Amino acid sequence: MTKNQISQRSLLIWRYLQTLVFIFGLFILFNLIFFQKLGLTLFWNILIPVAPALLVIAVGVWRNVCPLGSLSLLPRHSGLSKRKRLTVEQSGALSLIAVIALLILAPLRHVLFDISGIATALLIMIVGVIAVITGFYFEWKSAWCSGLCPIYPVEKLYGMSNRFSIPNVHCDQCYRCVTPCPDTTPGYTPFTAANTTYHEIAGSIMVGGFPGFVWGWFQVPTMKEKLGLEQLLLVYNMPILGLVSTLLLFLILKRFFPTGKLVSIFAASAVSCYYWFKLPSWFGYGVFPGDGMLIDLSGILPEWSLTLLVCTTTLFFFWWIVFNKQNRNSWEIKPTYANEQ
Ligand code: SF4
């Protein structure tokens, strides 16, 4: 066994973990259809809010256990994938489509997905089918986990200051399905693969625009009225306005300051902004009372305790992503190259 290979015992533990997370995913899906309130809380109010912090601290763990990732790689693991290769252009185009999908889907939560368990379940199932199809045709993670997945742009942004390299439990050997590999390149950012105009646009939108998009997303209330043009304009208005504002700021600052530092500051701003609004809303102190609430502690917790909490998380994210000068490790340990054995 080379140092890049994982022991059988460790692999077995990861397989258990993947199975457990996959079953939990199915449990959420079941609840979204049959017990919508519980399903919506589990998915949108627990799983999704925990994800950004996990991506910041140990993105490799998520890359190993994500149920949609496992689903997409099932054809490859079982020897059924056609293992086609993407060109750099195609890879860039997928990255840009992933960013656009993220920006279209997230605001729809306010009028559709946060309210309807069936709509969320349908979304997950459609995304699951696309993930399997991409895994059936393309080599390893190239088309889904490192391509079309709408969470992938966020992984690149938030996971740029990763400290823990986790064993790669999907690729038994590296076939160079994507270059550079986001899983095994230390300090990977949305600009690391900026080989094409697609990569460049996708990277700029995510780094520059995402902090404003997150801010704008939290300025929109959940709307229970029937979905119409007016509601659609309302849910996209503020996120797009926020996105354009911070993107312009980023593009101007890029002319005067080193891009690497700016990328980390904008990444830390986006994730800090997310928890700045999300944590108070969990406990009944949100911008729109009741939206995204897990438990109402508004009459119990003093308001300053929430301020203290969000200041602490902000300091932590800036320290982790911007100021902590430790070595930036790859998300996962690189497996042995296939042609080296
Ligand atoms: S480790 Fe190799 S095979 Fe696996 S995703 Fe990265 S480039 Fe592709």
Boltz pocket constraint, residues with backbone or C-beta under 6 A from the ligand:
constraints:
  - pocket:
      binder: B
      contacts: [[A, 139], [A, 140], [A, 141], [A, 142], [A, 168], [A, 171], [A, 173], [A, 174], [A, 175], [A, 176], [A, 177], [A, 178], [A, 179], [A, 181], [A, 182], [A, 183], [A, 184], [A, 334], [A, 335]]
      max_distance: 6.0
